[in-house]
Amino acid sequence: SHGRTFIWYSTEMDEIRLCDRVYVFRDGAIQAELVGDDITEQNVLAASFAGEDHA
């Protein structure tokens, strides 16, 4: 829908894939904005853990 905003929290990729635009938050800040074909599980996970030290 044009001109409408709906905020939804989900961890289910089936639901997330239905969105036109996804914002990934971490520690209260936007880590990524994903649009269209960029909304993939790989991109969501990469943004979710960006900057995390795994050492």
N, CA and C of each residue as an Amber inpcrd file, in Angstrom:
protein
   165
   0.8350000  -1.1880000   0.0000000   0.0000000   0.0000000   0.0000000
   0.8720000   1.2410000   0.0000000   0.5240000   2.1780000  -0.7880000
   1.2540000   3.4410000  -0.8320000   0.7470000   4.3590000   0.2580000
   1.6890000   5.0570000   0.9090000   1.3000000   6.0320000   1.9120000
   0.8950000   5.4460000   3.2470000   1.2140000   4.1930000   3.4770000
   0.8660000   3.5630000   4.7540000   2.1020000   2.9430000   5.3800000
   2.1470000   3.0190000   6.6860000   3.2520000   2.4220000   7.4310000
   2.6850000   1.4820000   8.4680000   3.3060000   0.3380000   8.5920000
   2.8940000  -0.6440000   9.5820000   4.1590000  -1.1760000  10.2280000
   4.2430000  -1.0850000  11.5160000   5.4210000  -1.5790000  12.2280000
   5.0890000  -2.9360000  12.8280000   5.9410000  -3.8940000  12.5350000
   5.7030000  -5.2650000  12.9660000   7.0230000  -5.8670000  13.4140000
   7.0210000  -6.4730000  14.5680000   8.2040000  -7.1900000  15.0530000
   8.0170000  -8.6590000  14.7120000   8.9980000  -9.2310000  14.0660000
   8.9070000 -10.6480000  13.7390000  10.2980000 -11.2480000  13.6170000
  10.3910000 -12.5130000  13.9600000  11.6110000 -13.2770000  13.7170000
  11.3440000 -14.3730000  12.6880000  10.1490000 -14.3630000  12.1180000
   9.7460000 -15.3810000  11.1430000  10.0040000 -14.8810000   9.7250000
  10.9100000 -15.5370000   8.9980000  11.2530000 -15.0920000   7.6560000
  10.0630000 -15.1430000   6.7090000   9.1370000 -16.0700000   6.8930000
   7.9500000 -16.1140000   6.0380000   7.1580000 -14.8170000   6.1420000
   7.0890000 -14.2430000   7.3300000   6.4030000 -12.9640000   7.5250000
   7.2450000 -11.8060000   7.0030000   8.5330000 -11.8520000   7.2610000
   9.4300000 -10.7690000   6.8570000   9.4800000 -10.6430000   5.3380000
   9.4440000 -11.7580000   4.6270000   9.5000000 -11.7360000   3.1560000
   8.2810000 -11.0590000   2.5350000   7.1990000 -10.9230000   3.2650000
   5.9940000 -10.2640000   2.7530000   6.1250000  -8.7470000   2.7270000
   7.1390000  -8.2220000   3.3740000   7.3070000  -6.7700000   3.5120000
   7.9920000  -6.1640000   2.2940000   7.6760000  -4.8870000   2.0360000
   8.3500000  -4.1290000   0.9800000   9.6850000  -3.5850000   1.4660000
   9.7660000  -3.3100000   2.7670000  10.9620000  -2.7110000   3.3590000
  11.1050000  -3.2550000   4.7750000  12.3470000  -3.5730000   5.1520000
  12.6250000  -4.1260000   6.4750000  13.7640000  -3.3340000   7.1020000
  13.5880000  -2.9650000   8.3510000  14.6610000  -2.3450000   9.1220000
  15.1200000  -3.3460000  10.1640000  16.4230000  -3.5710000  10.2310000
  17.0010000  -4.4740000  11.2210000  17.5790000  -3.6120000  12.3380000
  17.0920000  -3.8380000  13.5510000  17.5470000  -3.0870000  14.7210000
  18.4770000  -3.9430000  15.5650000  19.4380000  -3.2810000  16.1820000
  20.3050000  -3.9330000  17.1630000  20.7060000  -2.8900000  18.1890000
  20.5630000  -3.2210000  19.4520000  20.9050000  -2.3050000  20.5440000
  20.2090000  -0.9580000  20.3830000  18.9610000  -0.9880000  19.9150000
  18.1570000   0.2270000  19.8110000  18.4610000   1.1150000  18.6260000
  19.2920000   0.6440000  17.6980000  19.6450000   1.4490000  16.5250000
  19.4130000   0.6430000  15.2460000  19.0930000   1.3340000  14.1730000
  18.9210000   0.6740000  12.8850000  20.2870000   0.2300000  12.3700000
  20.4030000  -1.0570000  12.0940000  21.6380000  -1.6180000  11.5450000
  21.5800000  -1.7150000  10.0290000  20.3690000  -1.8920000   9.4880000
  20.2380000  -2.0380000   8.0370000  18.8190000  -1.7280000   7.6030000
  18.7100000  -1.2240000   6.3900000  17.4280000  -1.0680000   5.7100000
  17.4950000  -1.9790000   4.4920000  16.5980000  -2.9290000   4.4210000
  16.5610000  -3.8760000   3.3090000  15.2840000  -3.6440000   2.5140000
  15.4240000  -3.6360000   1.1880000  14.2900000  -3.3590000   0.3120000
  14.2400000  -4.4110000  -0.7930000  13.0250000  -4.8520000  -1.1110000
  12.8180000  -5.7490000  -2.2500000  13.6000000  -7.0380000  -2.1510000
  14.3640000  -7.3220000  -3.2170000  15.1130000  -8.5830000  -3.2920000
  16.2310000  -8.6840000  -2.2670000  16.5730000  -7.5720000  -1.6250000
  17.6030000  -7.5980000  -0.5750000  17.0750000  -8.1590000   0.7410000
  15.7610000  -8.3800000   0.8260000  15.1680000  -8.9350000   2.0470000
  15.3250000 -10.4580000   1.9990000  16.4650000 -10.9070000   2.4970000
  16.7640000 -12.3400000   2.5480000  17.1710000 -12.7010000   3.9720000
  17.0610000 -13.9670000   4.2850000  17.4700000 -14.4220000   5.6130000
  18.9500000 -14.1280000   5.8470000  19.7640000 -14.3370000   4.8240000
  21.2020000 -14.0790000   4.9430000  21.4720000 -12.6090000   5.2750000
  20.8070000 -11.6800000   4.5950000  21.0240000 -10.2530000   4.8500000
  20.4990000  -9.8260000   6.2150000  19.3590000 -10.3780000   6.6170000
  18.8100000 -10.0500000   7.9360000  19.7670000 -10.5240000   9.0310000
  20.2540000 -11.7480000   8.9050000  21.1890000 -12.2810000   9.9070000
  22.5060000 -11.5180000   9.9110000  23.0250000 -11.1910000   8.7280000
  24.2830000 -10.4440000   8.6460000  24.1430000  -9.0930000   9.3340000
  23.0340000  -8.4090000   9.1150000  22.8110000  -7.1060000   9.7520000
  22.6140000  -7.2590000  11.2530000  21.9610000  -8.3330000  11.6550000
  21.6960000  -8.5570000  13.0800000  22.9730000  -8.7360000  13.8820000
  23.9800000  -9.3300000  13.2620000  25.2180000  -9.6380000  13.9680000
  26.3970000  -8.7840000  13.5090000  26.1460000  -7.7510000  12.7180000
  27.2140000  -6.8740000  12.2180000  27.9540000  -6.2320000  13.3890000
  29.2690000  -6.2310000  13.2990000  30.0860000  -5.5970000  14.3230000
  30.3010000  -6.4220000  15.5670000  29.7340000  -7.6130000  15.6110000
  29.8980000  -8.4760000  16.7800000  31.2300000  -9.2060000  16.6830000
  31.9640000  -9.2260000  17.7720000  33.2610000  -9.9030000  17.8120000
  33.0400000 -11.3650000  18.1640000  33.3890000 -12.2530000  17.2480000
  33.1820000 -13.6890000  17.4600000  34.4530000 -14.4050000  17.8930000
  35.4600000 -13.6700000  18.2710000  36.7420000 -14.2820000  18.6510000
  36.6800000 -14.9170000  20.0200000
